Amino acid sequence: MAVAPLGFARIARNERREVIRKLLLTGRPGCGKTTLIKRVVNKLALPDGGFYTEEMREGGTRVGFKLVTLDGEEVVFAHVDFKTRERVGRYGLDLSALEAVGVKAIREAVRTQLVVIDEIGPMEIRSAIFRDAVSEALDSNVPILATIVDRSLPFTDAIKKRADVTVIEIRPDNREQLVSELSEQLTG
C-alpha cells in the first residue's frame, strides 16, 4: 500500500492517465478524518450520499458510536450498554442498525456524484452486508471519499491494495491543506 504524499492530486492517476477518484483517508484515532470529510463534503456541495460516524460521549467518556447519513438520519450501532453477541472491545454492536441505515445510505449514494463512507473499520466490517455494499461502491464509477482503519485487517488490507484507490494518511501537519486538495481531486 502506497500512502499518497502532499500534492497527491497531481499524481493520483491510473495507468490510462485517468484521475482516480476513490480516496481513502487513514490515520490515528482523533487525527481529524471525520472532520476533514465533513469539510470536504460541505465545500463540494455535490449531490452525494453515504454516512459519517460520530462518537457518543457521557461525562467525557466515549460510550458508543452512531451513524449519521448525509441526509440527517441517525442510528446508534455500537454502545457499551448493548448486550449483543457481536462485540468489538467494550462495545456491543447492533449490525441490523448499521445495515438498515449505513448500507442503505451507501447503496443509494452510488446513484449520486459522491459516495461518503466514514468509516470502513473493525466494527462495520463485522457485517457481511456492509462489506458487500462497500465492495459494490468501490466497483462503481462513482467517486468515493471514505475513511479506513489504519491497522491491518484482511478486508481493509485488500481494499488498500486496489489499484483504483489512493490512500491518504491524515496528520496534523497536512489536515488543512487536504481540504482543498481532496475537493480538487473529487471534482477534477
C-alpha positions as a Markdown table, in Angstrom:
| # | Residue | x | y | z |
|---|---|---|---|---|
| 1 | Met | 0.0 | 0.0 | 0.0 |
| 2 | Ala | 1.4 | 3.3 | -1.0 |
| 3 | Val | 0.4 | 6.4 | 1.0 |
| 4 | Ala | 0.0 | 9.5 | -1.1 |
| 5 | Pro | 2.2 | 12.5 | -0.2 |
| 6 | Leu | 1.0 | 16.1 | -0.1 |
| 7 | Gly | 0.4 | 17.2 | -3.6 |
| 8 | Phe | -1.2 | 13.8 | -4.4 |
| 9 | Ala | -3.9 | 15.4 | -6.5 |
| 10 | Arg | -1.3 | 16.0 | -9.2 |
| 11 | Ile | -0.1 | 12.4 | -9.2 |
| 12 | Ala | -3.0 | 10.1 | -8.4 |
| 13 | Arg | -3.7 | 8.7 | -11.8 |
| 14 | Asn | -4.0 | 5.1 | -13.1 |
| 15 | Glu | -2.1 | 3.7 | -16.0 |
| 16 | Arg | -4.5 | 5.1 | -18.5 |
| 17 | Arg | -3.9 | 8.6 | -17.1 |
| 18 | Glu | -7.4 | 8.9 | -15.8 |
| 19 | Val | -7.8 | 10.7 | -12.4 |
| 20 | Ile | -8.5 | 8.2 | -9.6 |
| 21 | Arg | -11.4 | 9.4 | -7.5 |
| 22 | Lys | -11.6 | 6.7 | -4.9 |
| 23 | Leu | -9.9 | 8.4 | -1.9 |
| 24 | Leu | -9.4 | 6.6 | 1.4 |
| 25 | Leu | -8.4 | 8.6 | 4.4 |
| 26 | Thr | -6.5 | 6.9 | 7.2 |
| 27 | Gly | -4.7 | 7.9 | 10.4 |
| 28 | Arg | -4.6 | 7.6 | 14.1 |
| 29 | Pro | -7.9 | 7.9 | 16.1 |
| 30 | Gly | -8.7 | 11.5 | 16.7 |
| 31 | Cys | -6.5 | 12.9 | 13.9 |
| 32 | Gly | -9.4 | 14.6 | 12.2 |
| 33 | Lys | -10.6 | 12.1 | 9.5 |
| 34 | Thr | -14.3 | 12.7 | 10.1 |
| 35 | Thr | -13.9 | 16.5 | 10.4 |
| 36 | Leu | -12.0 | 16.5 | 7.2 |
| 37 | Ile | -14.7 | 14.5 | 5.4 |
| 38 | Lys | -17.4 | 16.9 | 6.7 |
| 39 | Arg | -15.4 | 19.9 | 5.5 |
| 40 | Val | -14.8 | 18.5 | 2.0 |
| 41 | Val | -18.4 | 17.5 | 1.6 |
| 42 | Asn | -19.6 | 21.0 | 2.6 |
| 43 | Lys | -17.1 | 22.6 | 0.3 |
| 44 | Leu | -18.0 | 20.5 | -2.7 |
| 45 | Ala | -21.8 | 20.8 | -2.5 |
| 46 | Leu | -22.3 | 17.9 | -4.9 |
| 47 | Pro | -25.2 | 15.5 | -5.0 |
| 48 | Asp | -23.9 | 13.0 | -2.5 |
| 49 | Gly | -24.9 | 10.2 | -0.2 |
| 50 | Gly | -23.5 | 8.0 | 2.5 |
| 51 | Phe | -22.7 | 8.5 | 6.1 |
| 52 | Tyr | -20.2 | 9.5 | 8.7 |
| 53 | Thr | -19.7 | 8.1 | 12.2 |
| 54 | Glu | -19.8 | 10.2 | 15.4 |
| 55 | Glu | -18.6 | 9.3 | 18.9 |
| 56 | Met | -21.1 | 9.3 | 21.7 |
| 57 | Arg | -19.8 | 10.6 | 25.0 |
| 58 | Glu | -21.1 | 10.7 | 28.5 |
| 59 | Gly | -19.2 | 12.7 | 31.1 |
| 60 | Gly | -16.2 | 12.9 | 28.8 |
| 61 | Thr | -16.0 | 9.1 | 28.3 |
| 62 | Arg | -16.8 | 7.5 | 24.9 |
| 63 | Val | -19.7 | 5.2 | 25.3 |
| 64 | Gly | -20.6 | 4.4 | 21.7 |
| 65 | Phe | -20.9 | 5.4 | 18.1 |
| 66 | Lys | -23.7 | 6.5 | 15.9 |
| 67 | Leu | -24.1 | 6.7 | 12.1 |
| 68 | Val | -25.3 | 9.9 | 10.6 |
| 69 | Thr | -26.4 | 9.8 | 7.0 |
| 70 | Leu | -25.7 | 12.9 | 4.8 |
| 71 | Asp | -29.5 | 13.5 | 4.7 |
| 72 | Gly | -29.7 | 13.5 | 8.5 |
| 73 | Glu | -30.8 | 10.0 | 9.6 |
| 74 | Glu | -29.1 | 8.8 | 12.8 |
| 75 | Val | -28.8 | 5.4 | 14.4 |
| 76 | Val | -26.7 | 4.1 | 17.3 |
| 77 | Phe | -24.8 | 1.0 | 16.1 |
| 78 | Ala | -22.2 | 0.5 | 18.9 |
| 79 | His | -22.6 | 1.1 | 22.6 |
| 80 | Val | -21.2 | -0.1 | 25.9 |
| 81 | Asp | -24.7 | -0.9 | 27.1 |
| 82 | Phe | -25.6 | -3.1 | 24.1 |
| 83 | Lys | -25.8 | -6.7 | 25.3 |
| 84 | Thr | -25.3 | -8.3 | 21.9 |
| 85 | Arg | -23.3 | -11.3 | 20.7 |
| 86 | Glu | -21.2 | -9.2 | 18.3 |
| 87 | Arg | -18.7 | -7.1 | 20.2 |
| 88 | Val | -15.6 | -5.1 | 19.4 |
| 89 | Gly | -13.7 | -4.2 | 22.6 |
| 90 | Arg | -16.2 | -3.0 | 25.2 |
| 91 | Tyr | -18.8 | -2.1 | 22.6 |
| 92 | Gly | -21.8 | -4.3 | 21.7 |
| 93 | Leu | -22.7 | -3.9 | 18.0 |
| 94 | Asp | -26.2 | -3.6 | 16.5 |
| 95 | Leu | -25.4 | -4.8 | 13.0 |
| 96 | Ser | -29.0 | -4.6 | 12.0 |
| 97 | Ala | -29.0 | -0.8 | 12.6 |
| 98 | Leu | -25.8 | -0.5 | 10.6 |
| 99 | Glu | -27.3 | -2.5 | 7.7 |
| 100 | Ala | -30.7 | -0.7 | 7.8 |
| 101 | Val | -29.2 | 2.8 | 7.8 |
| 102 | Gly | -25.5 | 2.7 | 6.7 |
| 103 | Val | -25.8 | 0.0 | 4.0 |
| 104 | Lys | -28.9 | 1.7 | 2.6 |
| 105 | Ala | -27.1 | 5.0 | 2.5 |
| 106 | Ile | -24.1 | 3.5 | 0.6 |
| 107 | Arg | -26.3 | 1.8 | -1.9 |
| 108 | Glu | -28.4 | 4.9 | -2.5 |
| 109 | Ala | -25.2 | 7.0 | -2.8 |
| 110 | Val | -24.0 | 5.0 | -5.8 |
| 111 | Arg | -26.7 | 6.9 | -7.7 |
| 112 | Thr | -25.2 | 10.3 | -6.8 |
| 113 | Gln | -22.0 | 12.1 | -7.7 |
| 114 | Leu | -20.1 | 11.2 | -4.5 |
| 115 | Val | -20.2 | 8.2 | -2.1 |
| 116 | Val | -19.1 | 9.0 | 1.5 |
| 117 | Ile | -18.2 | 6.2 | 3.9 |
| 118 | Asp | -16.9 | 7.0 | 7.3 |
| 119 | Glu | -15.8 | 4.5 | 8.3 |
| 120 | Ile | -14.6 | 1.2 | 6.9 |
| 121 | Gly | -13.4 | -0.1 | 10.3 |
| 122 | Pro | -13.4 | -3.1 | 12.6 |
| 123 | Met | -16.9 | -2.6 | 13.9 |
| 124 | Glu | -18.5 | -2.0 | 10.5 |
| 125 | Ile | -16.8 | -4.9 | 8.7 |
| 126 | Arg | -18.3 | -7.4 | 11.1 |
| 127 | Ser | -21.3 | -7.2 | 8.8 |
| 128 | Ala | -21.1 | -9.2 | 5.5 |
| 129 | Ile | -23.8 | -7.0 | 4.1 |
| 130 | Phe | -21.8 | -3.9 | 4.8 |
| 131 | Arg | -18.7 | -5.4 | 3.2 |
| 132 | Asp | -20.7 | -6.2 | 0.1 |
| 133 | Ala | -22.1 | -2.7 | -0.1 |
| 134 | Val | -18.5 | -1.2 | 0.2 |
| 135 | Ser | -17.3 | -3.6 | -2.5 |
| 136 | Glu | -20.2 | -2.6 | -4.8 |
| 137 | Ala | -19.5 | 1.1 | -4.2 |
| 138 | Leu | -15.7 | 0.6 | -4.9 |
| 139 | Asp | -16.6 | -1.3 | -8.1 |
| 140 | Ser | -18.8 | 1.5 | -9.3 |
| 141 | Asn | -17.7 | 4.5 | -11.4 |
| 142 | Val | -18.8 | 7.0 | -8.7 |
| 143 | Pro | -16.1 | 8.9 | -6.8 |
| 144 | Ile | -15.6 | 7.8 | -3.2 |
| 145 | Leu | -14.4 | 9.6 | -0.2 |
| 146 | Ala | -14.0 | 7.2 | 2.8 |
| 147 | Thr | -12.1 | 6.7 | 6.0 |
| 148 | Ile | -10.5 | 3.3 | 6.5 |
| 149 | Val | -8.9 | 1.8 | 9.6 |
| 150 | Asp | -5.1 | 2.2 | 9.7 |
| 151 | Arg | -4.4 | -1.2 | 11.3 |
| 152 | Ser | -4.1 | -4.4 | 9.3 |
| 153 | Leu | -7.3 | -6.4 | 8.8 |
| 154 | Pro | -7.8 | -8.7 | 5.8 |
| 155 | Phe | -10.8 | -6.9 | 4.3 |
| 156 | Thr | -9.4 | -3.4 | 4.6 |
| 157 | Asp | -5.9 | -4.5 | 3.5 |
| 158 | Ala | -7.5 | -5.9 | 0.3 |
| 159 | Ile | -9.2 | -2.5 | -0.3 |
| 160 | Lys | -6.0 | -0.6 | 0.3 |
| 161 | Lys | -4.2 | -2.7 | -2.2 |
| 162 | Arg | -6.7 | -2.0 | -5.0 |
| 163 | Ala | -5.1 | -0.2 | -8.0 |
| 164 | Asp | -8.0 | 2.2 | -8.3 |
| 165 | Val | -7.8 | 3.7 | -4.8 |
| 166 | Thr | -5.5 | 6.3 | -3.2 |
| 167 | Val | -4.8 | 6.0 | 0.5 |
| 168 | Ile | -4.0 | 9.3 | 2.2 |
| 169 | Glu | -2.7 | 9.5 | 5.8 |
| 170 | Ile | -4.2 | 12.3 | 7.8 |
| 171 | Arg | -1.8 | 14.1 | 10.2 |
| 172 | Pro | -2.0 | 17.5 | 12.0 |
| 173 | Asp | 0.6 | 18.9 | 9.5 |
| 174 | Asn | -1.4 | 18.0 | 6.3 |
| 175 | Arg | -5.0 | 18.2 | 7.5 |
| 176 | Glu | -5.7 | 21.8 | 6.5 |
| 177 | Gln | -4.1 | 21.5 | 3.0 |
| 178 | Leu | -6.1 | 18.4 | 2.3 |
| 179 | Val | -9.5 | 20.2 | 2.3 |
| 180 | Ser | -8.6 | 21.9 | -0.9 |
| 181 | Glu | -6.6 | 19.0 | -2.4 |
| 182 | Leu | -9.4 | 16.5 | -1.8 |
| 183 | Ser | -12.0 | 18.9 | -3.1 |
| 184 | Glu | -9.9 | 19.4 | -6.3 |
| 185 | Gln | -9.3 | 15.7 | -6.8 |
| 186 | Leu | -13.0 | 14.9 | -6.4 |
| 187 | Thr | -14.2 | 17.5 | -8.9 |
| 188 | Gly | -11.2 | 17.4 | -11.3 |
